[in-house]
Amino acid sequence: YLLKTKGYDENVDEYLENEAERDSLYVQILEEFDRCILTYFSFNWTQSSNLISQALSDESDQKVPKLKDFVMAATRKQRFERVTKDLKVKRVISTLVEEMRVIGSGSSEPHCTEVMSPVAHNKRSPVLLLMGGGMGAGKSTVLKDIFLESFWSEAQADAVVIEADAFKET
């Protein structure tokens, strides 16, 4: 089971050169190595295929890592964060451009849909605002801020606010 690499025989001969029974000692060492290898595999069977493939692969196949690989691995997280940040910015810009195109801000011809057309609030279809979140999430604070916006400040008189806590009490 022992893979003999380049210079293996010379290293063993050098190690055993002062021994009297060199050949029998060599055989005993090989048997002991085989026992160690088999014992390791018997207790670490999940690693066996990986280790066997490493042992059978040629040393010339081993790829020496380059400086570029180290730098790329070290900066991977920073590059990922930069790319996601760029994608978020591009998504926001493309959304704004699409909204401007739909609204028709750049052309003289209006492209308003029924929902977008300016209509008095009493003639408008109902607008439903759903807010989620647990206790203490700040829904009431956000709702107050929303009602300060121009659209909601005019529509607040007709607004029907239903809080989930009202359902819990019944």
DSSP file (Angstrom, degrees, kcal/mol; ACC not computed):
  #  RESIDUE AA STRUCTURE BP1 BP2  ACC     N-H-->O    O-->H-N    N-H-->O    O-->H-N    TCO  KAPPA ALPHA  PHI   PSI    X-CA   Y-CA   Z-CA
    1    1 A Y              0   0    0      0, 0.0     2,-0.5     0, 0.0    29,-0.0   0.000 360.0 360.0 360.0  -8.8    0.0    0.0    0.0
    2    2 A L        -     0   0    0     28,-0.1     2,-0.5     1,-0.0    32,-0.0  -0.668 360.0-140.0 -85.6 125.7    3.0    2.3    0.3
    3    3 A L        -     0   0    0     -2,-0.5     2,-0.8     1,-0.0    -1,-0.0  -0.731  13.7-142.5 -85.0 125.9    3.6    4.6   -2.7
    4    4 A K        -     0   0    0     -2,-0.5     3,-0.1     4,-0.0     2,-0.1  -0.801  20.3-166.5 -94.7 114.2    7.2    4.9   -3.5
    5    5 A T    >   -     0   0    0     -2,-0.8     3,-1.9     1,-0.2     4,-0.3  -0.282  40.6 -61.3 -88.9 178.4    8.1    8.4   -4.6
    6    6 A K  T 3  S+     0   0    0      1,-0.3    -1,-0.2     2,-0.1     0, 0.0  -0.392 125.6  14.6 -61.4 132.9   11.3    9.5   -6.3
    7    7 A G  T 3> S+     0   0    0     -2,-0.1     4,-1.9    -3,-0.1    -1,-0.3   0.550  87.9 125.3  80.6   8.0   14.3    8.9   -4.0
    8    8 A Y  H <> S+     0   0    0     -3,-1.9     4,-2.3     2,-0.2     5,-0.2   0.949  72.6  47.0 -64.8 -49.8   12.4    6.6   -1.7
    9    9 A D  H  > S+     0   0    0     -4,-0.3     4,-2.7     1,-0.2     5,-0.2   0.899 112.1  50.9 -61.2 -41.2   14.9    3.7   -2.1
   10   10 A E  H  > S+     0   0    0      1,-0.2     4,-2.3     2,-0.2    -1,-0.2   0.895 110.2  49.9 -63.8 -39.5   17.9    5.9   -1.5
   11   11 A N  H  X S+     0   0    0     -4,-1.9     4,-1.9     2,-0.2    -2,-0.2   0.905 112.9  45.7 -65.8 -41.4   16.3    7.4    1.6
   12   12 A V  H  X S+     0   0    0     -4,-2.3     4,-2.4     2,-0.2    -2,-0.2   0.919 113.0  50.2 -68.7 -42.8   15.5    4.0    3.1
   13   13 A D  H  X S+     0   0    0     -4,-2.7     4,-0.6     1,-0.2    -2,-0.2   0.911 111.4  49.1 -60.3 -42.1   19.0    2.6    2.2
   14   14 A E  H >< S+     0   0    0     -4,-2.3     3,-0.5     1,-0.2     4,-0.2   0.884 112.4  48.2 -64.4 -38.1   20.6    5.7    3.9
   15   15 A Y  H 3< S+     0   0    0     -4,-1.9     3,-0.3     1,-0.2    -2,-0.2   0.873 120.3  36.4 -69.4 -37.4   18.4    5.2    7.0
   16   16 A L  H >< S+     0   0    0     -4,-2.4     3,-1.6     1,-0.2    -1,-0.2   0.284  83.2 107.8 -99.9  10.4   19.2    1.4    7.3
   17   17 A E  T << S+     0   0    0     -4,-0.6    -1,-0.2    -3,-0.5    -2,-0.1   0.774  80.9  47.1 -64.8 -27.2   22.9    1.5    6.2
   18   18 A N  T 3  S+     0   0    0     -3,-0.3    -1,-0.3    -4,-0.2     2,-0.2   0.405  90.2 105.5 -94.2   3.1   24.3    0.8    9.6
   19   19 A E    <   -     0   0    0     -3,-1.6     3,-0.4     1,-0.1    -3,-0.0  -0.597  63.6-144.3 -87.3 145.8   21.9   -2.1   10.5
   20   20 A A  S    S+     0   0    0      1,-0.3     2,-1.1    -2,-0.2     3,-0.2   0.949  97.1  39.2 -73.6 -50.9   23.1   -5.7   10.4
   21   21 A E  S  > S+     0   0    0      1,-0.2     4,-2.0     2,-0.1    -1,-0.3  -0.592  73.5 159.1-100.9  71.6   20.0   -7.3    9.1
   22   22 A R  H  >  +     0   0    0     -2,-1.1     4,-2.0    -3,-0.4    -1,-0.2   0.892  66.7  48.4 -63.7 -45.5   19.1   -4.7    6.6
   23   23 A D  H  > S+     0   0    0     -3,-0.2     4,-2.0     2,-0.2    -1,-0.2   0.922 113.8  45.0 -67.0 -45.1   16.8   -6.7    4.3
   24   24 A S  H  > S+     0   0    0      1,-0.2     4,-2.1     2,-0.2    -1,-0.2   0.874 113.4  51.4 -67.9 -35.1   14.7   -8.3    7.0
   25   25 A L  H  X S+     0   0    0     -4,-2.0     4,-2.3     2,-0.2    -1,-0.2   0.879 107.6  53.3 -66.6 -37.3   14.4   -4.9    8.7
   26   26 A Y  H  X S+     0   0    0     -4,-2.0     4,-2.2     2,-0.2    -2,-0.2   0.921 109.3  48.2 -61.9 -44.9   13.3   -3.3    5.4
   27   27 A V  H  X S+     0   0    0     -4,-2.0     4,-2.4     1,-0.2    -2,-0.2   0.901 111.2  50.9 -63.1 -41.5   10.5   -6.0    5.1
   28   28 A Q  H  X S+     0   0    0     -4,-2.1     4,-2.4     2,-0.2    -1,-0.2   0.888 108.7  51.3 -64.6 -39.1    9.4   -5.4    8.7
   29   29 A I  H  X S+     0   0    0     -4,-2.3     4,-2.5     2,-0.2    -1,-0.2   0.928 110.2  48.9 -63.6 -44.1    9.2   -1.6    8.1
   30   30 A L  H  X S+     0   0    0     -4,-2.2     4,-2.5     1,-0.2    -2,-0.2   0.916 111.3  49.6 -62.0 -42.8    7.1   -2.1    5.0
   31   31 A E  H  X S+     0   0    0     -4,-2.4     4,-2.3     1,-0.2    -1,-0.2   0.903 111.3  49.5 -62.2 -40.6    4.7   -4.5    6.8
   32   32 A E  H  X S+     0   0    0     -4,-2.4     4,-2.4     2,-0.2    -2,-0.2   0.900 110.0  50.5 -66.3 -40.5    4.4   -2.0    9.7
   33   33 A F  H  X S+     0   0    0     -4,-2.5     4,-2.6     2,-0.2    -2,-0.2   0.923 109.9  51.0 -61.0 -43.5    3.6    0.8    7.2
   34   34 A D  H  X S+     0   0    0     -4,-2.5     4,-2.7     1,-0.2     5,-0.2   0.913 110.1  49.3 -60.2 -43.2    1.0   -1.4    5.6
   35   35 A R  H  X S+     0   0    0     -4,-2.3     4,-2.6     1,-0.2    -1,-0.2   0.913 111.3  49.7 -62.1 -42.6   -0.6   -2.1    9.0
   36   36 A C  H  X S+     0   0    0     -4,-2.4     4,-2.4     2,-0.2    -2,-0.2   0.918 112.0  47.8 -62.6 -43.3   -0.6    1.6    9.8
   37   37 A I  H  X S+     0   0    0     -4,-2.6     4,-2.4     2,-0.2    -2,-0.2   0.939 113.9  46.1 -64.1 -47.3   -2.2    2.5    6.5
   38   38 A L  H  X S+     0   0    0     -4,-2.7     4,-2.1     1,-0.2    -2,-0.2   0.885 112.6  50.8 -64.3 -38.5   -4.9   -0.2    6.9
   39   39 A T  H  X S+     0   0    0     -4,-2.6     4,-1.4    -5,-0.2    -1,-0.2   0.911 109.6  50.6 -64.9 -41.8   -5.6    0.8   10.5
   40   40 A Y  H  X S+     0   0    0     -4,-2.4     4,-2.1     1,-0.2     3,-0.4   0.942 111.8  47.3 -60.5 -47.1   -6.0    4.4    9.5
   41   41 A F  H  < S+     0   0    0     -4,-2.4    -1,-0.2     1,-0.2    -2,-0.2   0.855 106.9  57.5 -64.3 -34.1   -8.5    3.5    6.7
   42   42 A S  H  < S+     0   0    0     -4,-2.1     3,-0.3     1,-0.2    -1,-0.2   0.837 117.0  33.7 -67.5 -29.8  -10.5    1.3    9.0
   43   43 A F  H  < S+     0   0    0     -4,-1.4    -2,-0.2    -3,-0.4    -1,-0.2   0.676 127.2  38.5 -96.4 -19.4  -11.1    4.2   11.4
   44   44 A N    ><  +     0   0    0     -4,-2.1     3,-1.4    -5,-0.2     4,-0.4  -0.403  67.1 149.8-125.8  54.8  -11.3    7.0    8.9
   45   45 A W  G >   +     0   0    0     -3,-0.3     3,-1.2     1,-0.3     4,-0.5   0.793  66.0  64.6 -63.0 -30.1  -13.1    5.3    6.0
   46   46 A T  G 3  S+     0   0    0      1,-0.3     4,-0.3    -3,-0.1    -1,-0.3   0.772 103.9  47.5 -66.4 -24.0  -14.7    8.6    4.8
   47   47 A Q  G <> S+     0   0    0     -3,-1.4     4,-2.4     1,-0.2    -1,-0.3   0.505  87.4  92.3 -91.2  -5.5  -11.3   10.0    3.9
   48   48 A S  H <> S+     0   0    0     -3,-1.2     4,-2.9    -4,-0.4     5,-0.3   0.901  82.3  49.2 -63.0 -45.1  -10.1    6.9    2.1
   49   49 A S  H  > S+     0   0    0     -4,-0.5     4,-2.2     1,-0.2    -1,-0.2   0.905 113.2  48.2 -63.6 -39.0  -11.2    7.9   -1.5
   50   50 A N  H  > S+     0   0    0     -4,-0.3     4,-1.9     2,-0.2    -1,-0.2   0.931 114.8  44.6 -64.5 -45.7   -9.6   11.3   -1.2
   51   51 A L  H  X S+     0   0    0     -4,-2.4     4,-2.4     2,-0.2    -2,-0.2   0.890 112.6  51.2 -67.9 -39.3   -6.3    9.9    0.2
   52   52 A I  H  X S+     0   0    0     -4,-2.9     4,-2.4    -5,-0.2     5,-0.2   0.923 110.0  49.4 -64.4 -42.7   -6.2    7.1   -2.4
   53   53 A S  H  X S+     0   0    0     -4,-2.2     4,-1.2    -5,-0.3    -1,-0.2   0.874 111.7  49.6 -65.6 -34.4   -6.7    9.5   -5.2
   54   54 A Q  H  < S+     0   0    0     -4,-1.9    -1,-0.2     2,-0.2    -2,-0.2   0.907 111.9  48.4 -66.2 -41.0   -4.0   11.8   -3.8
   55   55 A A  H  < S+     0   0    0     -4,-2.4    -2,-0.2     1,-0.2    -1,-0.2   0.868 113.4  46.4 -68.5 -35.9   -1.6    8.8   -3.5
   56   56 A L  H  < S+     0   0    0     -4,-2.4    -1,-0.2    -5,-0.2    -2,-0.2   0.699  92.3  96.2 -81.9 -18.1   -2.3    7.6   -7.1
   57   57 A S  S  < S-     0   0    0     -4,-1.2     2,-0.1    -5,-0.2     5,-0.0  -0.434  83.8-108.6 -73.0 147.8   -1.9   11.0   -8.7
   58   58 A D    >   -     0   0    0      1,-0.1     3,-1.4    -2,-0.1     4,-0.4  -0.467  17.8-126.8 -75.0 145.5    1.4   11.8  -10.2
   59   59 A E  G >  S+     0   0    0      1,-0.3     3,-1.1     2,-0.2    -1,-0.1   0.806 110.0  62.0 -62.5 -29.1    3.6   14.3   -8.4
   60   60 A S  G 3  S+     0   0    0      1,-0.3    -1,-0.3     3,-0.0    -2,-0.0   0.723  94.9  62.6 -70.8 -18.6    3.9   16.3  -11.6
   61   61 A D  G <  S+     0   0    0     -3,-1.4    -1,-0.3     2,-0.1     2,-0.2   0.680  77.3 108.7 -76.8 -16.8    0.2   16.8  -11.5
   62   62 A Q    <   -     0   0    0     -3,-1.1     2,-0.5    -4,-0.4    -3,-0.0  -0.432  68.3-137.5 -65.6 126.4    0.4   18.7   -8.3
   63   63 A K        -     0   0    0     -2,-0.2    -1,-0.1     3,-0.0    -2,-0.1  -0.738   7.5-137.9 -89.4 127.0   -0.3   22.4   -9.0
   64   64 A V        -     0   0    0     -2,-0.5     2,-0.0     1,-0.1    -1,-0.0  -0.735  28.8-116.2 -82.6 123.7    2.0   24.8   -7.2
   65   65 A P        -     0   0    0      0, 0.0     2,-0.2     0, 0.0    -1,-0.1  -0.333  29.6-142.9 -64.3 141.0   -0.2   27.7   -6.0
   66   66 A K     >  -     0   0    0      1,-0.1     4,-1.6    -2,-0.0     3,-0.3  -0.601  22.7-111.3-101.0 163.2    0.6   31.1   -7.5
   67   67 A L  H  > S+     0   0    0      1,-0.2     4,-2.5    -2,-0.2     5,-0.2   0.864 117.9  59.7 -59.6 -37.2    0.7   34.5   -5.9
   68   68 A K  H  > S+     0   0    0      1,-0.2     4,-2.7     2,-0.2    -1,-0.2   0.901 102.8  51.9 -59.9 -41.2   -2.4   35.4   -8.0
   69   69 A D  H  > S+     0   0    0     -3,-0.3     4,-2.2     2,-0.2    -1,-0.2   0.896 110.1  48.7 -63.3 -40.6   -4.4   32.6   -6.4
   70   70 A F  H  X S+     0   0    0     -4,-1.6     4,-2.3     2,-0.2    -2,-0.2   0.924 113.1  46.9 -64.4 -43.9   -3.4   33.7   -2.9
   71   71 A V  H  X S+     0   0    0     -4,-2.5     4,-2.1     1,-0.2    -2,-0.2   0.915 112.2  50.2 -65.1 -42.8   -4.4   37.3   -3.7
   72   72 A M  H  < S+     0   0    0     -4,-2.7     4,-0.4     1,-0.2    -1,-0.2   0.900 112.5  47.1 -63.1 -40.6   -7.7   36.3   -5.2
   73   73 A A  H >< S+     0   0    0     -4,-2.2     3,-0.7     1,-0.2     4,-0.3   0.883 112.5  50.0 -67.4 -38.2   -8.6   34.1   -2.2
   74   74 A A  H 3< S+     0   0    0     -4,-2.3     3,-0.2     1,-0.2     4,-0.2   0.836 117.4  38.7 -70.9 -32.3   -7.7   36.9    0.2
   75   75 A T  T 3X S+     0   0    0     -4,-2.1     4,-2.6     1,-0.2    -1,-0.2   0.302  84.5 104.4-101.4   9.9   -9.7   39.5   -1.6
   76   76 A R  H <> S+     0   0    0     -3,-0.7     4,-2.4    -4,-0.4     5,-0.2   0.911  81.8  47.3 -58.8 -45.7  -12.7   37.3   -2.5
   77   77 A K  H  > S+     0   0    0     -4,-0.3     4,-2.4    -3,-0.2    -1,-0.2   0.911 113.0  48.6 -64.7 -42.6  -15.0   38.7    0.2
   78   78 A Q  H  > S+     0   0    0     -4,-0.2     4,-2.3     1,-0.2    -1,-0.2   0.908 112.4  48.4 -64.5 -41.4  -14.2   42.3   -0.7
   79   79 A R  H  X S+     0   0    0     -4,-2.6     4,-2.4     2,-0.2    -2,-0.2   0.906 110.9  51.1 -65.2 -40.6  -14.8   41.7   -4.4
   80   80 A F  H  X S+     0   0    0     -4,-2.4     4,-2.5    -5,-0.2    -2,-0.2   0.921 111.2  47.7 -62.0 -44.7  -18.1   40.0   -3.6
   81   81 A E  H  X S+     0   0    0     -4,-2.4     4,-2.2     1,-0.2    -1,-0.2   0.894 112.0  50.1 -63.8 -39.8  -19.2   42.9   -1.5
   82   82 A R  H  X S+     0   0    0     -4,-2.3     4,-2.4     2,-0.2    -2,-0.2   0.910 111.3  48.3 -65.8 -41.5  -18.2   45.4   -4.2
   83   83 A V  H  X S+     0   0    0     -4,-2.4     4,-2.5     2,-0.2    -2,-0.2   0.923 112.2  48.2 -65.7 -43.8  -20.1   43.5   -6.9
   84   84 A T  H  X S+     0   0    0     -4,-2.5     4,-2.2     2,-0.2    -1,-0.2   0.887 111.5  50.9 -65.1 -36.5  -23.2   43.2   -4.8
   85   85 A K  H  X S+     0   0    0     -4,-2.2     4,-2.2     2,-0.2    -2,-0.2   0.926 111.1  48.3 -64.0 -44.4  -23.1   46.9   -4.0
   86   86 A D  H  X S+     0   0    0     -4,-2.4     4,-2.6     1,-0.2    -2,-0.2   0.897 110.9  51.0 -62.3 -40.5  -22.7   47.7   -7.7
   87   87 A L  H  X S+     0   0    0     -4,-2.5     4,-2.5     2,-0.2    -1,-0.2   0.890 108.5  51.5 -65.3 -38.4  -25.6   45.5   -8.6
   88   88 A K  H  X S+     0   0    0     -4,-2.2     4,-2.3     2,-0.2    -1,-0.2   0.926 111.2  47.5 -63.3 -43.3  -27.8   47.2   -6.0
   89   89 A V  H  X S+     0   0    0     -4,-2.2     4,-2.5     1,-0.2    -2,-0.2   0.925 112.8  48.5 -63.4 -44.6  -26.9   50.6   -7.4
   90   90 A K  H  X S+     0   0    0     -4,-2.6     4,-2.8     1,-0.2    -1,-0.2   0.891 110.8  51.4 -62.6 -38.9  -27.6   49.4  -11.0
   91   91 A R  H  X S+     0   0    0     -4,-2.5     4,-2.2     2,-0.2    -1,-0.2   0.913 110.7  47.9 -65.6 -42.1  -30.9   47.9   -9.9
   92   92 A V  H  X S+     0   0    0     -4,-2.3     4,-2.5     2,-0.2    -2,-0.2   0.928 113.9  47.2 -63.2 -44.8  -32.0   51.1   -8.2
   93   93 A I  H  X S+     0   0    0     -4,-2.5     4,-2.6     1,-0.2    -2,-0.2   0.925 112.5  48.4 -64.3 -44.4  -31.0   53.2  -11.3
   94   94 A S  H  X S+     0   0    0     -4,-2.8     4,-2.3     1,-0.2    -1,-0.2   0.870 111.3  51.2 -65.6 -34.6  -32.8   50.8  -13.7
   95   95 A T  H  X S+     0   0    0     -4,-2.2     4,-2.6    -5,-0.2    -1,-0.2   0.924 111.1  47.9 -65.7 -43.7  -35.9   50.9  -11.5
   96   96 A L  H  X S+     0   0    0     -4,-2.5     4,-2.6     2,-0.2    -2,-0.2   0.914 112.1  49.4 -62.2 -42.7  -35.9   54.7  -11.5
   97   97 A V  H  X S+     0   0    0     -4,-2.6     4,-2.2     2,-0.2    -1,-0.2   0.914 111.8  48.9 -62.7 -42.5  -35.4   54.8  -15.2
   98   98 A E  H  X S+     0   0    0     -4,-2.3     4,-2.3     2,-0.2    -2,-0.2   0.908 111.8  48.7 -64.7 -42.2  -38.3   52.4  -15.7
   99   99 A E  H  X S+     0   0    0     -4,-2.6     4,-2.7     1,-0.2     5,-0.2   0.907 111.6  49.6 -64.0 -41.0  -40.6   54.4  -13.4
  100  100 A M  H  X>S+     0   0    0     -4,-2.6     4,-2.0     1,-0.2     5,-1.7   0.882 110.3  51.2 -64.9 -36.8  -39.7   57.6  -15.3
  101  101 A R  H  <5S+     0   0    0     -4,-2.2    -2,-0.2     2,-0.2    -1,-0.2   0.913 112.2  46.1 -65.4 -42.7  -40.4   55.9  -18.6
  102  102 A V  H  <5S+     0   0    0     -4,-2.3    -2,-0.2     1,-0.2    -1,-0.2   0.917 114.3  47.0 -67.1 -43.2  -43.8   54.7  -17.3
  103  103 A I  H  <5S-     0   0    0     -4,-2.7     8,-0.7    -5,-0.2    -1,-0.2   0.833 106.0-133.4 -67.9 -30.9  -44.7   58.1  -15.9
  104  104 A G  T ><5 +     0   0    0     -4,-2.0     3,-0.6    -5,-0.2    -3,-0.2   0.854  49.0 154.3  82.9  36.1  -43.5   59.7  -19.1
  105  105 A S  T 3 <S+     0   0    0     -5,-1.7    -4,-0.1     1,-0.2    -5,-0.1   0.771  71.6  49.4 -69.0 -24.4  -41.4   62.5  -17.5
  106  106 A G  T 3  S+     0   0    0     -6,-0.4     2,-0.3     3,-0.1    -1,-0.2   0.633 105.9  61.0 -91.3 -13.6  -39.2   62.8  -20.6
  107  107 A S  S <  S-     0   0    0     -3,-0.6     4,-0.1     2,-0.2     0, 0.0  -0.768  73.7-132.6-116.0 160.4  -41.9   63.0  -23.2
  108  108 A S  S    S+     0   0    0     -2,-0.3    -1,-0.1     2,-0.1    -3,-0.0   0.689  87.2  86.4 -79.9 -18.9  -44.7   65.5  -23.9
  109  109 A E  S    S-     0   0    0      2,-0.0    -2,-0.2     1,-0.0     2,-0.2  -0.732  82.5-128.1 -86.6 121.0  -47.2   62.7  -24.3
  110  110 A P        -     0   0    0      0, 0.0    -6,-0.1     0, 0.0    -7,-0.1  -0.457  22.9-175.3 -72.9 139.1  -48.8   61.5  -21.0
  111  111 A H        +     0   0    0     -8,-0.7     2,-0.2    -2,-0.2    -7,-0.1  -0.157  27.4 151.2-121.2  36.6  -48.7   57.8  -20.3
  112  112 A C        -     0   0    0     -9,-0.1     2,-0.1    -8,-0.1    -9,-0.1  -0.474  32.1-149.6 -75.6 138.1  -50.6   57.8  -17.1
  113  113 A T     >  -     0   0    0     -2,-0.2     4,-1.8     1,-0.1     3,-0.1  -0.421  36.6 -93.1 -91.6 177.1  -52.6   54.7  -16.2
  114  114 A E  T  4 S+     0   0    0      1,-0.2    -1,-0.1     2,-0.2    -2,-0.0   0.889 127.3  48.7 -58.9 -39.3  -55.8   54.7  -14.1
  115  115 A V  T  4 S+     0   0    0      1,-0.2    -1,-0.2     9,-0.1    -3,-0.0   0.856 115.5  43.3 -70.2 -34.0  -53.9   54.2  -10.9
  116  116 A M  T  4 S+     0   0    0      2,-0.1    -1,-0.2    -3,-0.1    -2,-0.2   0.678  87.1 106.4 -87.8 -17.8  -51.4   56.9  -11.7
  117  117 A S  S  < S-     0   0    0     -4,-1.8     2,-0.6     1,-0.1    -3,-0.0  -0.355  81.4-107.1 -69.1 140.5  -53.7   59.6  -12.9
  118  118 A P        +     0   0    0      0, 0.0     2,-0.3     0, 0.0    -1,-0.1  -0.532  54.2 160.3 -71.0 116.2  -54.3   62.5  -10.6
  119  119 A V        -     0   0    0     -2,-0.6     5,-0.1    -3,-0.0     0, 0.0  -0.952  47.2 -92.9-134.0 150.6  -57.8   62.1   -9.2
  120  120 A A    >>  -     0   0    0     -2,-0.3     3,-1.5     1,-0.1     4,-0.7  -0.338  39.0-118.4 -61.5 147.7  -59.5   63.6   -6.2
  121  121 A H  T 34 S+     0   0    0      1,-0.3     3,-0.4     2,-0.2    -1,-0.1   0.802 112.4  57.4 -64.0 -30.0  -59.2   61.2   -3.2
  122  122 A N  T 34 S+     0   0    0      1,-0.2    -1,-0.3     0, 0.0    -2,-0.1   0.683 111.6  43.4 -75.3 -14.5  -63.0   60.8   -2.9
  123  123 A K  T <4 S+     0   0    0     -3,-1.5    -1,-0.2     2,-0.1    -2,-0.2   0.441  96.1 100.1-103.1  -3.8  -63.1   59.5   -6.5
  124  124 A R  S  < S-     0   0    0     -4,-0.7     3,-0.1    -3,-0.4    -9,-0.1  -0.449  81.2-103.3 -83.0 153.2  -60.1   57.3   -6.3
  125  125 A S        -     0   0    0      1,-0.1    -1,-0.1    -2,-0.1    -2,-0.1  -0.379  55.4 -82.6 -66.6 154.6  -60.2   53.5   -5.8
  126  126 A P        -     0   0    0      0, 0.0     2,-0.5     0, 0.0    -1,-0.1  -0.317  40.9-144.8 -62.7 143.2  -59.4   52.4   -2.3
  127  127 A V        -     0   0    0     -3,-0.1     2,-0.5     2,-0.0    -3,-0.0  -0.946  10.0-154.0-110.8 127.9  -55.7   52.2   -1.5
  128  128 A L        -     0   0    0     -2,-0.5     2,-0.6     2,-0.0     0, 0.0  -0.891   7.9-169.6-107.5 126.2  -54.7   49.4    0.9
  129  129 A L        -     0   0    0     -2,-0.5     2,-0.5     2,-0.0    -2,-0.0  -0.959   5.8-168.4-116.6 114.8  -51.5   49.7    3.0
  130  130 A L        -     0   0    0     -2,-0.6     2,-0.4     2,-0.0    -2,-0.0  -0.882   3.7-174.1-105.2 131.8  -50.4   46.5    4.8
  131  131 A M        -     0   0    0     -2,-0.5     2,-0.3     2,-0.1     8,-0.0  -0.989   2.2-169.9-127.0 133.5  -47.7   46.7    7.4
  132  132 A G        +     0   0    0     -2,-0.4     2,-0.2     5,-0.0    -2,-0.0  -0.799  25.8 108.1-118.5 162.3  -46.2   43.8    9.2
  133  133 A G        -     0   0    0     -2,-0.3     3,-0.1     5,-0.0     5,-0.1  -0.632  54.5 -92.1 146.8 157.2  -43.9   43.4   12.1
  134  134 A G    >   -     0   0    0     -2,-0.2     3,-1.6     1,-0.2     5,-0.3  -0.058  64.3 -54.0 -83.0-173.5  -43.9   42.2   15.7
  135  135 A M  T 3  S+     0   0    0      1,-0.3    -1,-0.2     2,-0.1     0, 0.0  -0.404 127.1  14.5 -63.4 135.4  -44.5   44.1   18.9
  136  136 A G  T 3  S+     0   0    0     -2,-0.1    -1,-0.3    -3,-0.1    -2,-0.1   0.665  85.3 127.8  75.7  15.3  -42.2   47.1   19.2
  137  137 A A  S <  S-     0   0    0     -3,-1.6    -2,-0.1    -4,-0.0    -1,-0.1   0.640  80.2-109.8 -80.4 -13.0  -41.2   47.0   15.5
  138  138 A G     >  +     0   0    0     -4,-0.2     4,-2.3    -5,-0.1     5,-0.2   0.722  69.7 142.3  95.3  22.9  -42.1   50.6   15.1
  139  139 A K  H  > S+     0   0    0     -5,-0.3     4,-2.7     1,-0.2     5,-0.2   0.913  73.7  50.0 -63.9 -42.5  -45.3   50.3   12.9
  140  140 A S  H  > S+     0   0    0      2,-0.2     4,-2.1     1,-0.2    -1,-0.2   0.899 111.5  48.8 -63.4 -40.9  -47.0   53.2   14.7
  141  141 A T  H  > S+     0   0    0      2,-0.2     4,-2.0     1,-0.2    -1,-0.2   0.922 113.2  46.5 -64.7 -44.6  -44.0   55.5   14.2
  142  142 A V  H  X S+     0   0    0     -4,-2.3     4,-2.5     1,-0.2    -2,-0.2   0.898 110.2  54.1 -64.7 -40.0  -43.7   54.5   10.5
  143  143 A L  H  X S+     0   0    0     -4,-2.7     4,-2.3     1,-0.2    -1,-0.2   0.901 107.6  50.1 -62.2 -41.2  -47.5   55.0   10.0
  144  144 A K  H  X S+     0   0    0     -4,-2.1     4,-0.6     1,-0.2    -1,-0.2   0.909 112.1  48.1 -62.1 -41.8  -47.2   58.6   11.5
  145  145 A D  H >< S+     0   0    0     -4,-2.0     3,-0.7     1,-0.2     4,-0.5   0.877 110.4  51.8 -66.4 -36.9  -44.3   59.3    9.1
  146  146 A I  H >< S+     0   0    0     -4,-2.5     3,-1.6     1,-0.2     6,-0.4   0.907 103.9  56.8 -66.2 -40.8  -46.3   57.9    6.2
  147  147 A F  H 3< S+     0   0    0     -4,-2.3    -1,-0.2     1,-0.3    -2,-0.2   0.650  98.1  63.5 -67.3 -13.2  -49.3   60.1    7.0
  148  148 A L  T << S+     0   0    0     -3,-0.7    -1,-0.3    -4,-0.6    -2,-0.2   0.674  81.8 101.3 -81.0 -18.2  -47.0   63.2    6.7
  149  149 A E  S <> S-     0   0    0     -3,-1.6     4,-2.6    -4,-0.5     5,-0.2  -0.268  87.6-111.6 -64.9 156.2  -46.4   62.4    3.0
  150  150 A S  H  > S+     0   0    0      1,-0.2     4,-1.3     2,-0.2     5,-0.2   0.899 113.7  46.7 -60.7 -45.3  -48.3   64.5    0.5
  151  151 A F  H  > S+     0   0    0      1,-0.2     4,-1.7     2,-0.2     3,-0.3   0.950 118.1  40.8 -61.9 -49.7  -50.5   61.7   -0.8
  152  152 A W  H  > S+     0   0    0     -6,-0.4     4,-1.4     1,-0.2    -1,-0.2   0.783 106.2  63.2 -75.1 -26.5  -51.4   60.3    2.6
  153  153 A S  H  < S+     0   0    0     -4,-2.6     4,-0.3     1,-0.2    -1,-0.2   0.875 111.0  39.9 -65.4 -33.7  -51.9   63.8    4.2
  154  154 A E  H  < S+     0   0    0     -4,-1.3     3,-0.5    -3,-0.3    -2,-0.2   0.839 120.7  43.8 -78.9 -34.6  -54.7   64.4    1.8
  155  155 A A  H >X S+     0   0    0     -4,-1.7     3,-0.9     1,-0.2     4,-0.6   0.508  87.5  91.8 -89.2  -4.2  -56.1   60.9    2.0
  156  156 A Q  G >< S+     0   0    0     -4,-1.4     3,-0.8     1,-0.3    -1,-0.2   0.829  78.4  60.9 -62.7 -32.8  -55.8   60.5    5.8
  157  157 A A  G 34 S+     0   0    0     -3,-0.5    -1,-0.3    -4,-0.3    -2,-0.1   0.854 112.1  38.4 -63.4 -33.5  -59.3   61.8    6.4
  158  158 A D  G <4 S+     0   0    0     -3,-0.9    -1,-0.2    -4,-0.2    -2,-0.2   0.432  93.0 118.0 -94.7  -0.2  -60.7   58.8    4.4
  159  159 A A    <<  -     0   0    0     -3,-0.8     2,-0.6    -4,-0.6    -3,-0.0  -0.417  50.9-154.6 -73.3 141.0  -58.2   56.3    5.8
  160  160 A V        -     0   0    0     -2,-0.1     2,-0.6     2,-0.0    -2,-0.1  -0.971  10.8-161.6-113.8 115.5  -59.4   53.3    7.8
  161  161 A V        -     0   0    0     -2,-0.6     2,-0.5     2,-0.0    -2,-0.0  -0.874   8.3-175.9-103.2 121.8  -56.7   52.1   10.1
  162  162 A I        -     0   0    0     -2,-0.6     2,-0.4     3,-0.0    -2,-0.0  -0.974  10.1-157.3-117.7 119.7  -57.1   48.5   11.4
  163  163 A E    >>  -     0   0    0     -2,-0.5     3,-1.2     1,-0.1     4,-0.6  -0.760  20.3-132.5 -98.3 143.6  -54.5   47.4   13.9
  164  164 A A  H >> S+     0   0    0     -2,-0.4     4,-1.3     1,-0.3     3,-0.8   0.784 103.8  68.5 -64.0 -27.4  -53.8   43.7   14.5
  165  165 A D  H 3> S+     0   0    0      1,-0.2     4,-1.4     2,-0.2    -1,-0.3   0.814  90.6  62.7 -62.6 -28.9  -54.0   44.3   18.3
  166  166 A A  H <> S+     0   0    0     -3,-1.2     4,-0.6     1,-0.2    -1,-0.2   0.852 103.1  49.1 -64.6 -33.5  -57.7   44.9   17.9
  167  167 A F  H << S+     0   0    0     -3,-0.8     3,-0.5    -4,-0.6    -1,-0.2   0.823 106.4  56.5 -74.1 -30.8  -58.2   41.4   16.6
  168  168 A K  H  < S+     0   0    0     -4,-1.3    -1,-0.2     1,-0.2    -2,-0.2   0.818 101.3  57.1 -69.8 -30.7  -56.2   39.9   19.5
  169  169 A E  H  <        0   0    0     -4,-1.4    -1,-0.2     1,-0.2    -2,-0.2   0.721 360.0 360.0 -76.3 -21.0  -58.5   41.5   22.1
  170  170 A T     <        0   0    0     -4,-0.6    -1,-0.2    -3,-0.5    -2,-0.2   0.465 360.0 360.0 -85.7 360.0  -61.7   39.9   20.8
